[in-house]
């Protein structure tokens, strides 16, 4: 049986989204598309001057994929909130796995709402982002 927002229960898992490996080309394209040209993400010399060994991915690149976990499953029209906290960097070469799990079901002004716990984890097991989505379940 396919889980839908209407039938979802606490503990149900949403379909996983995996992307990467993150390349320098990915970072350059994301910088252009997002308008975030922070050199820490695209300029190796700048990253080294900052004490890093290499550039790293924009946090919002992973955040966008967490949003997709929620909206690919529920539809964009059901999304009521999306938040996240960056917990580690995503290095060049990493593959990112984004997943969600129903953490709570509650009523808000008479509307059933799902709180979905979201995480992004790179291939070495490091969690780089955690967040939540609020999804209407009516």
SULLIN-V712079 format. One record per residue. N is the residue number from 0. RES is the residue in one letter. PSI is psi in whole degrees, -180 to 180 (NA if undefined). D_LAST is the distance of its C-alpha to the last C-alpha in whole Angstrom. Layout:
BEGIN
n: [N	N]
res: [RES	RES]
psi: [PSI	PSI]
d_last: [D_LAST	D_LAST]
END
This chain:
BEGIN
n: [0	1	2	3	4	5	6	7	8	9	10	11	12	13	14	15	16	17	18	19	20	21	22	23	24	25	26	27	28	29	30	31	32	33	34	35	36	37	38	39	40	41	42	43	44	45	46	47	48	49	50	51	52	53	54	55	56	57	58	59	60	61	62	63	64	65	66	67	68	69	70	71	72	73	74	75	76	77	78	79	80	81	82	83	84	85	86	87	88	89	90	91	92	93	94	95	96	97	98	99	100	101	102	103	104	105	106	107	108	109	110	111	112	113	114	115	116	117	118	119	120	121	122	123	124	125	126	127	128	129	130	131	132	133	134	135	136	137]
res: [X	X	X	X	X	X	X	X	X	X	X	X	X	X	X	X	X	X	X	X	X	X	X	X	X	X	X	X	X	X	X	X	X	X	X	X	X	X	X	X	X	X	X	X	X	X	X	X	X	X	X	X	X	X	X	X	X	X	X	X	X	X	X	X	X	X	X	X	X	X	X	X	X	X	X	X	X	X	X	X	X	X	X	X	X	X	X	X	X	X	X	X	X	X	X	X	X	X	X	X	X	X	X	X	X	X	X	X	X	X	X	X	X	X	X	X	X	X	X	X	X	X	X	X	X	X	X	X	X	X	X	X	X	X	X	X	X	X]
psi: [133	131	131	168	-34	-32	-5	142	159	131	-19	145	137	160	139	146	127	136	158	-170	149	125	168	-34	-43	-46	-41	-44	-41	-41	-44	-43	-37	-20	4	95	28	123	-17	-19	-16	-11	106	-43	-42	-45	-43	-39	-27	2	10	159	-18	171	168	163	149	134	-35	-17	-46	-37	-38	-38	-35	-40	-39	-37	-47	-49	-30	-33	-45	-23	142	-30	-17	-13	125	-15	151	127	160	162	126	132	-16	163	157	107	161	137	-14	149	135	131	123	131	162	152	137	118	-27	149	125	167	138	108	41	1	129	131	141	132	117	120	128	143	148	129	137	169	-17	5	-5	128	122	-17	138	148	-164	154	143	125	131	133	18	NA]
d_last: [19	16	14	10	7	6	10	11	13	16	19	17	19	17	20	23	25	28	31	34	37	37	40	42	41	37	38	40	38	35	37	38	34	33	36	36	40	41	44	43	40	43	47	48	51	49	47	50	52	49	50	47	48	46	43	40	36	34	31	29	30	28	25	24	24	22	19	20	19	15	15	17	14	11	12	14	11	9	12	12	15	18	21	24	28	30	32	35	36	36	39	41	40	37	34	31	28	25	22	19	18	15	17	15	11	11	10	11	12	10	7	6	8	10	14	15	19	21	24	27	30	34	36	38	35	35	31	32	28	25	22	19	15	12	9	6	4	0]
END
